[in-house]
Amino acid sequence: MTATTMMDAKDIATEVLSVLGQGRQIAPFSSRDPAFSLDEAYRVTPIVRQMREARGEKVLGRKIGFTNSTIWAQYNVNGPIWGYMYDRTVRNLDDIGGIASLAKLTDPRIEPEIVFGLSAAPDAAMDERELLSCIDWLALGYEVVQSIYPDWKFAASDTVAAFGLHGEMLIGERHQVSGGFETWLNQLSSFYVELACNNAVVDRGHARNVLGGPLSALRHFVGVLAKDDLNPGLAAGEIVTTGTLTRAMPIKPGETWTTTVSGIPLASIGVRFS
């Protein structure tokens, strides 16, 4: 495979969808063609979206991945990526009773993240305070990521082709953003987070881990989409999750994970995996 044509992109989209939810893994596309680039991978993104929508799925928003530069070396990446989230992959923790199944996910890992619900379409010219005015609510949540590639070995372009590694989004209590913008701005760049498994703390993180703060991650993403000729910008009503605040930790059935934050008034969250 040389430079990815639309037919090549469709073949890639078909292959990644063929293993979604099947517990199977495939060789990274970059191992088959070292020239497989991020630009080519983002040509796969709208085709995967079209295919998923054709089978009844609805886009609810986007995930921004690899905003946490402290884990770039671990995954052999050097910048953020993104992918879509769907109505079949986004859940409120309250709605599922705090219990989530891992049955259809491949080699899953858990990531505590800040999630935004947009009330207006953001613009690339906006600063972080202006971006905050586009946010209806925010919450602490878990993105459960997965790898359709063995041993979590891939290039950044492979992760984009594979749905941005998105498996499932589990959202905690939603907090309305109305007024108090200066307080929110300060808190969103300075809070701490603690991640625990079965009551034992396994990692800690800070707001600044995600490109300086979740609003900074959102601002970066809006700028990326403004230069994208194939994929649309963010719209009112979309949900955006801004990247893991800690390391992405392997998970398995029977474990209970909890996350608490300090420095920002967000409810703690917990999930038990089955």
N, C-alpha and C positions, 0 to 999 in steps of 0.2 A: 504494500500500500504506500503510495506516495502522497502528495498533497491531497488532503481530504476533499473530495467532491461531495455534492449533495447526495449522490447515491451511496458513497462511502459513509457519510454521516447517518444515513438511514439504516445502513447495515449495522453500524455501531449501536444505534438506538434500539434496533430490533434485538441485538444480542444482549444488551444490558437488561432490557425488559424481560427477556426470556428466563433470566435467573432471579429476578426480583421475587422474593418471598418463597423461593424454592430451596434455600439452604445450600446452593451450589456456588462455586467460585470459578472465575475465569482468569486467564493470563492478562495482565495489564496491556492495554493497547500500545503503550510506549515501549513495551518489550518486543512487540511485533514490528513497530516502526518508531525508532528513536526520534524521528522528526515530528511525531504527533504533538501538536502544540496546543496551548491554551486557546488561541483563536479558533483552531479547528474544533476543539472540544465544545466551545460555546456555539458552534454550528449544530452540534448534536442536541443541545438543550431545548430549543423550540420544537424539534422533531419528537423528542421524548414527551414533551408537554402535549403535543397534538395527539400522540398515540394514547397517552393516559386519559386525556379528555374524551377521546373516541370510545374508550371503554367505560365511561361514566364518572371519571374522577373530576373534581373541581379544584382549581388552584385557590388556596386560601392565603398564600403569602410566600415569603422567601426565607431561606436560612443563609446567613453569612458564615462561612467557615474559615478556619485558620486565621482569625483575627488575633489570636493569642500568639505573639511572636516567641514566647518562651518554649513552645513546642515545635517550632518550625524545623529545627535540626532533627528531631525525633522522626518526623514524617517526610523529610527530604523536600520541603517546600520553602518558598521564600516570600510568600504573600498570601492575602486572602483570596478565597473563591466563593462562589455562591450556587445555590440550587433552589428549585421550587419546593413548596410544601403543599399538601393536598388535603381534602376533607377526609380522606381515609388514613392520613398520617398525623393529624393534629387532634389532640384530645385535651379536655380539661380534667385535671386530676380529681376534682370533686365528682365529675360525671362518671368516672370509672371506679370510684371508691378507693382510689390510691393504689390500685392493683393493675399491673400491665403485663401482658404476655410477651415473651421473647421468641415464641415459636416460629415466627416467619422472618426473623431477623438473622443476618449472617455475621457471626463474630462481633456481637454488639458491644458498644462502650457508652458510658454515660457522661454527659456534659452539663453542668449547671450554667444557665445563661439568663441574661436579661432579655425579656420579650416585649416588643412594642406593638400596640394596635394603632394603626394610623387613622386619623379622622380627615386628613387632607393629603393631597399628593405633594411630596416634598420636591424642592427644586435645588439644583446643584449650586446655585448662587447663595443659598441660605447658610448662615452660620449655625452654631449649635443651639443657640437660644431660639432662633427662628424655626429650626427643626423641631424643637420641643413643642412649639405651638401647633405642629401637625400631628401630635401624638394624643390619642384619646385616653389610652390606658397603658400601664406597664405592669409587668409581673415577673416573678422569679419562675423559671421553668427548667425542664430537662429536655435537651435534645438527646435522643438515643441514636447514635450514629452506627453505621455498619460498613463493612468492607466486602465487596464482592470479589476482591483480589486477595490471594493468600498472604497471610502473615502481615497484613497491613503494609505491604510494600507496593509503592506506586509512584508515579510522577503526578504533579499537580493537575495536568491535563486529564489523567485517568480519573481523578476524583470528580472533576466537573462532568465528565461523561457518565459517571455512576451516581447521578442525582445529587452531587455535592456531598456524597456519603450519607445523605439523610435517610433515616429509618422511621423515626417517630418523634413528634413534639408533644410533650406533656406539660401543660400550663397550670400554674398555681393561681392563687387568688389575684384577681385583677384590681389594680388601684387606679382610680381616675386621676388624670392630670388636669387640674383646673386651678389656675393661679399658682402662686408660690413658685414661679419659674426659677427665680434665683436660688431658692433652696434646693429644688430638684437638680438644677445644674451642678451645684456644689456636691450634692450627695452622689450623683451619678458618675462622678469622677473620683470619688474618694472612699467608697464603701469596701468592706472586706467580706469574704465569703468562706464558709467552712463546709467541707463535704465529708460525710461519714457513711460507712457501710456497717450494718449491724452494730450500731452505736460506737464504732471505733473510727476516729478521724483518720482519713486517708490522704487528704490534701487540703491546702488553703490557697486562696487567691485574692486578688485585688482588682478593683474596677479598671485600673490603668493597664492591666494585662491585655485587654482587648483594644488595641490601638489607642490607648490613653483613656478609654472609657466607652461605654455602649453608645453614647451619642456620637462620639468620634467615629466609631465603627459604622454607624448609620450614615454619617456624612460622607465617609469614604465610599460607601456602597452607592449612594445616590450619584456621586461623581462618576463612578465606574459605569453605571447604567446610562448616564447622559452621553457617553461616548460609544454606546453599543447600538449598532444598526440593526441587529437581529432580534434583540429581546427588549420588551417594553419597560418603561420606567415604573416606579412604584405608584400605586393608586390608593385613594381613600378606601378604607375597609380592609386593606391587606395587613397581615401579621408578619412581623419581621423579628427573627431571633438573631442575636448579635455576636454569638461565638462564645466558646467555653472560657470560663473564668479560672478554671483549674486545668490540670491534665485530664485527658479523656481516659477514664478508668474502665477496664474490662468488667463486665457484669455477667451474672448467671442466675438461673431460676433459684428461688429460695432466699435471695438476698433482699434486705430492706435498706434503702438508701435515703438519707436525709440531708438537707442543706439549710443552713442558717446564715443570715447576713447581719452585719452590724454597720451602722453609719447611714442606713437608709430604711425607711419604714415599710418594708415589704414582708409579707407573711412567709415564715419558713415553709418548706415543702418536704414531702416524703413520698416514696413509692416502694411497693413490694413487687418483685418480679416473679412471675410464674412461668 
